[in-house]
Amino acid sequence: MEQKHFQTLRALNQSGYTADVVHKLNKDSRQSAQRWSDKSIMTDLTTPNRLPIGWREDGLSTLTRLRIYELRDVMERAGLNSNYWFVSNQLTKDTWEIDNPFLMRHFEVSFCQRNEMIECYWYDTGVKQIKTSNIIEAILLSQP
């Protein structure tokens, strides 16, 4: 099953479809965020447990800041606007849950202890967790 997902994503990358999908994810995030009230954004999204990926955040540990910078860089290289994505939960010492509350999308990211670089992404199909090295695959194939 994992090989099938990988082949599908590779075909999408080669066709240019992935760039269109990323553009649509950014557009849909922006449109959905505009529907939220300022009060709702401030109360729902600015909690101690929810860390914004694309916003400047002071008071974080060096390790957390390194991981957020790494995640933000990967998102931006993929064409994603990181301002709509948040660390919503620390599942283990080296695994975070990432979500976009405007799109009701989430996935997990695992970091390597040696260098704090991203090791892999995980997404839930509703039946099982699948490991991937592609952030777009994790976002697109995760079940809300």
Phi, psi and chi 1 to 4 in degrees:
 res  aa     phi    psi   chi1   chi2   chi3   chi4
   1 MET       -  -42.2 -176.6  171.4 -171.5      -
   2 GLU   -61.9  -39.7  -70.5 -179.6   44.7      -
   3 GLN   -62.3  -38.5 -175.2   64.4   22.8      -
   4 LYS   -62.4  -45.1 -179.6 -179.5  174.8 -173.8
   5 HIS   -61.0  -43.5  -71.6  -63.1      -      -
   6 PHE   -63.0  -43.9 -179.9   71.6      -      -
   7 GLN   -64.2  -40.2  -70.5  170.8  -19.3      -
   8 THR   -62.7  -46.3  -59.0      -      -      -
   9 LEU   -65.6  -40.5 -166.7   66.6      -      -
  10 ARG   -60.7  -42.5 -172.8  172.8   10.8  169.7
  11 ALA   -63.8  -39.4      -      -      -      -
  12 LEU   -65.1  -41.7  -67.4  175.9      -      -
  13 ASN   -60.3  -43.4  -84.9  -27.1      -      -
  14 GLN   -69.5  -28.1  -68.9  171.7  -10.5      -
  15 SER   -83.7  -11.8   71.0      -      -      -
  16 GLY    87.0   -1.4      -      -      -      -
  17 TYR   -64.1  -35.6  179.2   73.8      -      -
  18 THR   -60.3  -41.0  -58.6      -      -      -
  19 ALA   -61.1  -39.6      -      -      -      -
  20 ASP   -65.1  -39.9  -66.8  -20.8      -      -
  21 VAL   -66.5  -42.3  169.0      -      -      -
  22 VAL   -62.8  -42.3  167.9      -      -      -
  23 HIS   -59.5  -42.9  175.4   74.6      -      -
  24 LYS   -66.7  -39.0 -176.0  164.6  176.5   23.4
  25 LEU   -60.4  -44.9  -75.4  169.6      -      -
  26 ASN   -64.3  -43.8  -71.5  -27.9      -      -
  27 LYS   -64.0  -46.6 -179.8 -178.4  171.8 -171.9
  28 ASP   -64.0  -37.7  -69.3  -11.3      -      -
  29 SER   -62.1  -46.9  -66.0      -      -      -
  30 ARG   -62.2  -45.3 -177.0  177.0   56.6 -104.8
  31 GLN   -65.2  -41.1  -71.5  175.0  -19.4      -
  32 SER   -67.4  -40.9 -179.5      -      -      -
  33 ALA   -62.5  -34.2      -      -      -      -
  34 GLN   -67.1  -22.6  -70.9  173.4  -15.4      -
  35 ARG   -80.3  -18.1  -71.2 -173.2 -146.3  118.8
  36 TRP   -77.9  143.1  -74.7   43.2      -      -
  37 SER   -77.4  156.3   69.4      -      -      -
  38 ASP   -58.1  -39.7  -70.5  -17.9      -      -
  39 LYS   -64.1  -43.0 -178.3  179.8  177.5 -176.8
  40 SER   -63.8  -42.4  179.8      -      -      -
  41 ILE   -61.7  -44.7  -72.0  175.4      -      -
  42 MET   -67.6  -37.0  -66.2  -51.9  -68.2      -
  43 THR   -84.7  -37.2   56.6      -      -      -
  44 ASP   -83.8  -31.0  -65.4  -16.8      -      -
  45 LEU  -105.2  -17.0  -59.6 -177.9      -      -
  46 THR  -106.6   70.6   56.0      -      -      -
  47 THR  -112.2  158.9   65.2      -      -      -
  48 PRO   -60.8  -26.4  -20.9   29.2      -      -
  49 ASN   -88.6  -10.2  -64.9  -25.4      -      -
  50 ARG  -111.2  116.1 -175.4 -179.9  -73.6  -88.8
  51 LEU  -105.7  125.6  -63.5  174.3      -      -
  52 PRO   -71.4  139.5   21.4  -26.8      -      -
  53 ILE   -86.7  -38.7  -65.9  170.7      -      -
  54 GLY   -94.8    0.4      -      -      -      -
  55 TRP  -106.4  155.6  -53.3   -8.0      -      -
  56 ARG   -74.0  129.5  179.9  177.5  170.5   90.3
  57 GLU  -133.1  114.5 -177.0   66.7   38.1      -
  58 ASP   -92.1  163.7  -66.5  -33.7      -      -
  59 GLY    84.3   10.5      -      -      -      -
  60 LEU   -91.7  153.8  -61.3  175.2      -      -
  61 SER   -67.9  160.5   71.1      -      -      -
  62 THR   -60.0  -42.3  -58.2      -      -      -
  63 LEU   -61.1  -47.5  176.1   62.0      -      -
  64 THR   -62.6  -43.7  -60.3      -      -      -
  65 ARG   -62.4  -43.2 -162.9  172.6  -51.5  119.7
  66 LEU   -59.2  -44.3  -76.9  171.4      -      -
  67 ARG   -67.5  -39.8  -71.8  177.6  173.6 -177.0
  68 ILE   -64.8  -42.8  -74.9  179.0      -      -
  69 TYR   -61.9  -41.8  -69.6  157.8      -      -
  70 GLU   -61.8  -46.8  171.3   69.2    9.6      -
  71 LEU   -64.6  -42.9 -169.1   53.4      -      -
  72 ARG   -62.6  -41.5 -176.6  173.0   53.9 -154.8
  73 ASP   -62.7  -43.6  -72.9  -12.0      -      -
  74 VAL   -63.1  -43.5  168.0      -      -      -
  75 MET   -61.6  -45.7  -72.7 -178.4  154.2      -
  76 GLU   -68.7  -34.6  -70.0  174.9   -3.2      -
  77 ARG   -65.2  -30.6  -81.4 -165.4  -53.2  -92.5
  78 ALA   -81.1   -7.8      -      -      -      -
  79 GLY    95.2    3.1      -      -      -      -
  80 LEU   -81.6  143.3  -68.1  166.2      -      -
  81 ASN   -84.5  109.3 -175.0  -24.1      -      -
  82 SER   -70.3  -10.9   60.4      -      -      -
  83 ASN   -64.7  -17.8  -70.7  -37.0      -      -
  84 TYR   -98.6    2.5  -58.5  111.9      -      -
  85 TRP  -114.5  145.3  -63.8   89.5      -      -
  86 PHE  -136.6  150.5  -63.0   82.8      -      -
  87 VAL   -82.5  112.1  177.4      -      -      -
  88 SER   -99.1  -17.3   58.1      -      -      -
  89 ASN  -164.5  139.9 -163.9    3.4      -      -
  90 GLN   -97.8  106.1 -178.3  174.4   -9.7      -
  91 LEU   -77.6  -41.3  -57.4  172.6      -      -
  92 THR  -141.1 -177.9   67.3      -      -      -
  93 LYS   -57.2  -36.5  179.3 -179.0  171.8 -171.2
  94 ASP  -115.9   11.9  -63.8  -44.1      -      -
  95 THR  -130.5  128.3  -56.0      -      -      -
  96 TRP  -117.1  149.1  -72.1   -5.6      -      -
  97 GLU   -95.9  131.8 -179.1  178.5   31.0      -
  98 ILE  -115.6  136.8  -51.5  -60.2      -      -
  99 ASP  -140.7  161.2   79.2  -28.2      -      -
 100 ASN  -121.9   99.5  179.0  -31.1      -      -
 101 PRO   -66.1  -19.0   23.8  -31.9      -      -
 102 PHE   -76.2  -25.7  -52.9  109.6      -      -
 103 LEU  -111.3   -4.9  -63.8  179.4      -      -
 104 MET    58.4   43.3  -58.5  -62.9  -69.8      -
 105 ARG  -116.1  144.3  -71.0  -75.4  178.4 -174.7
 106 HIS  -151.4  157.2   69.5  -82.4      -      -
 107 PHE  -156.6  173.3   63.3   94.4      -      -
 108 GLU  -115.3  150.7  -64.3  171.4   15.1      -
 109 VAL  -128.8  134.9   59.7      -      -      -
 110 SER  -111.9  137.5  -65.8      -      -      -
 111 PHE  -107.9  147.2  -64.6   91.6      -      -
 112 CYS   -82.2  130.6  179.4      -      -      -
 113 GLN   -66.8  -30.6  -77.7 -174.6  -25.5      -
 114 ARG   -63.2  -45.6  -74.1 -172.6  -28.6  -88.2
 115 ASN  -130.5    3.1   58.6   12.8      -      -
 116 GLU    62.9   16.9  -59.6  -49.9  -34.0      -
 117 MET   -81.6  161.4  -58.1  -68.7  -79.3      -
 118 ILE   -70.4  128.0  -66.7  172.0      -      -
 119 GLU   -88.8  -46.8 -172.9  173.2   -4.5      -
 120 CYS  -167.8  172.9   65.6      -      -      -
 121 TYR  -119.5  153.6  -53.5   96.1      -      -
 122 TRP  -128.6  140.8  -65.3   88.5      -      -
 123 TYR  -137.0  154.2   61.3   93.6      -      -
 124 ASP  -104.5  124.2 -169.9  -10.5      -      -
 125 THR   -89.7   -1.1   63.7      -      -      -
 126 GLY    96.3  -20.1      -      -      -      -
 127 VAL  -113.2  -40.7  177.1      -      -      -
 128 LYS  -155.8  165.9   70.1  176.7 -165.8  170.6
 129 GLN   -86.1  134.5  -71.0  -86.5  100.6      -
 130 ILE  -120.6  135.4  -64.3 -179.6      -      -
 131 LYS   -93.9  138.9  179.3  179.8  178.9  179.3
 132 THR  -147.8  161.2 -178.4      -      -      -
 133 SER  -102.1    3.9   61.3      -      -      -
 134 ASN  -114.5  117.7 -170.7  -59.0      -      -
 135 ILE   -65.8  -36.1 -168.8  169.2      -      -
 136 ILE   -66.1  -41.5  -57.7  -58.9      -      -
 137 GLU   -59.1  -45.0  176.6 -177.2   -5.8      -
 138 ALA   -60.7  -39.2      -      -      -      -
 139 ILE   -72.0  -48.9  -67.0  167.2      -      -
 140 LEU   -68.3  -36.2  -68.0  179.1      -      -
 141 LEU   -96.8   -2.7  -60.6  179.0      -      -
 142 SER   -73.0  145.8   66.5      -      -      -
 143 GLN   -96.0  128.4  -62.7  -61.6  -50.7      -
 144 PRO   -66.5      -    6.1   -5.5      -      -
